[in-house]
Amino acid sequence: MTWVKVCGVTDRKIAEVAADAGADAIGLVLAVSPRMVTVDLARQIGRGIPVVKVLVTVDMPPDELIVAVEQTGSDAVQPHGRHAADSAGAAQRAGLLVLRPVSVNGVVDLGFVPAGQLPLLDAAADGSHGGSGRAFDWNLIGHQQRDFVLAGGLDPENVANAVARVRPFGVDASSGLESAPGVKDAVLVRRFVERAKAARS
C-alpha cells in the first residue's frame, strides 16, 4: 500500500483529517512560504497525531535542525537548500527518517542520495524548494532500484494514475490539496489519501 504524506499542514484540524483518512505522514514547514508554521504551532499541530511528523526546512544548519526536531516533537526531516546534505546526515545519525529532496530537471539519478535516506522527487523550479504545484515528466524517473517518494503537481484527480504508472513507494502533495495558498481543503485531503491508498490495493 502506498505511503502517503500530506505536506504544508498549518492547522490541527487538517492534521486530524489526514490521520483519520489514513495518511502516514504530515509535513510541517518551518521555511518562508504560504504554508510556514512556527516551532510552537508545529508542536501543537503534531502533538498526539498518530502519523509521522516531517519537519520541512530550508537552509537550516544541522545543529539547528536537530534542536527544531526536538522542540516540535517531529519524527522525520526534509531538508532543502544549503546544508541539506549535512543536515540529512545528522538527522540520519540521530535515528530520524530522512526524506531527501531531489529536484528533477533531467533523467533521475539517485546515486548521490545515501543509503538509508528516502529520495523525494519533485519538479525543479527556480527560486522554489517544492510546493510549486508543477508536475515533471514521469518518464524521467526510469526504473529505479530503490524506494522513492513522488511529489510535484499531485492531487486527488491524478494520484491514482501516478501510482499506477510510476509505482513509487510513496506520494506527497501540498498545493494540490488547497482551496487557497496555504489553506488545505479537508475534502481534497481525504480524497487524496484515500485514492492514493486504494491505487495499489
N, C-alpha and C positions, 0 to 999 in steps of 0.2 A: 504494500500500500504506500502511496506517495506521501513523503514527508512534506508538510505544508507550513510555511511561515507567512504571517501577516505582518508587514513592516510598517513603520511610521505610526504606531498606535499612540494616541495622545490623550486618551481618557479611559477610565476604569471600565465603563460600560462596554466599550468595544473589545477590550481585553477579555471580558467575561463572555461576550458573544462569540469571539473567536474560539475560546476554550470550549464552550458549550457545543460549538459546531464540529469540534474535533481537530482543531489546529494543533500542531506540535510545537509551534514557537511564535512569539511576537517580537517585533523589533522596536527598540526604544532609541530614538535618535537624539544624541547629545550635540550634534553639529548644527550650524545655522541652516535652517530650512523651514518650509511651512509646517514641517512635522516635528520641529525641535521641542524637546521637553527638558526641564531642569532635572538635576540629580534627585531632588526631593520628589518631584512628580513622578519620575521613573520608578522610584521606590514604591510610591503609593499605588501606581497602576499595577505593578507586578506582584505586590505582596499577596501571597497565598494563591495566586492563579496557577493552576496545575499544567503549565506549559513551560518550555524553555524560554527564558528571558535573554534576548540577544541585545547587547549594547552596541549601537552603531556609532562610530566615531570618525572624525576626520582630523588628520594632522596631530593626533594625540600621542605623546611620548609613552613608552612602556610603563614607566613608574606611575604616571598619572592615570593611565588606563586601568591598571590593577587597583588603584585606590577607588576609581569610579565604579568598578565592578563590585567592590566590597560595599561601597556606600549605597548602591542601588539594589544589591541582592541579585545581581544578574548571574546567569549560568554560562553565558557564551559571549563572544565578541565578534564584531565585523569591522575591522579597522581599515579605513581608507586613507589615501594621501600619503604625506610624509610620515615616516616612522612605521608604515604599515607592516613591513616585514619584521622589524624588531618587536613591535607590539604584538604581532601574531605569535612570534616565537615565545615571548614572555608569557602570554596567556596560555599557550600550549603547555609550557613547563609548569604552569600553575594548575594544570588539570582541567582547564576550561575547553569547551567546544569552540573551535575557531572556524568561522566562515571567512574564507579568503577571497576578497573581490577580484574578479578577472574582467577587465574591460575588453570587450570583443570588438575588434576592428579589422579582423582578418581571420585566417584559419586558426582555430583554437589549439594552443599548445599549453598543456598544464604542467609541463616539466619543471617549471620554476616553483610550483607550489609544493612545499614539503609534505612528506607522508604524515598523516595524522591531522592535516588541515583539509577542510572541505571546501573545494572551489565553488564560488558563486559567480556564475556567468551573467553579465549584464551588458547592455549596449554601451559602447564608448560614446562619450559626449563631452565636448569642450566645456570646461567650467562646471561640470556636474560630476557628482560621485554616486549616481544612481537616482532612482525615483523620477526619471525623466518621462516615463510612460512610453518610451520608444522600444520597439522590438528590434532585434537584429536578425540577420539571415541564419536560420537554424541549421542550414546546410553547412555552415562554417564549423559546426561542432564536430562533425565526423563521428567516428566510432571511438569513444573514449574507453579506456581500460580501468577507469576508476569512477567512483561516485562523484556527482556534482549536483549543484542546485541551479535551476534555471530561473532567471529573472529577466525583467525588461519587457514592458508592454503587456504583461499578463493580466487577464481579467476573467470574470465568470464565463464570458462567451467563448474564449479561446483556450482556456486552460486544459480542457479535456483533449482537444486536438494536439496541444503542445505535449502533453504527457504521452499520448499515443505515438506521436512522431519522433520525439526526442528521447523518450524513456529516461528521464532524469531520476536521480534519487529523490530530489525534492523540487518544489516550486516556491517562488517568493513573489508577492505582489504588494504594491503600495498605492500608487496614484490611480491604478485601475479599479480601486475599491472605494473611491471617494466621490462625494457629491460636490465638493469644492476642494481646492488645495488644502491639504492638512485635515480635512473633515471626512472621516470614514463613515460610510453608509452601512448600517448593520445588515440590511438585506443583501447588499453586494458581498460583504464579508462572509456571511453564512453561505451564500450561493457558491462563492469561490471555493471555500473549504470543502463543501460537500461534493462539488463536481470534481475537484482535484482528487479527492479521496476515492470517488467512485470510478475514476477513469481507468484504474488498473484492476478493479475487482472483478 
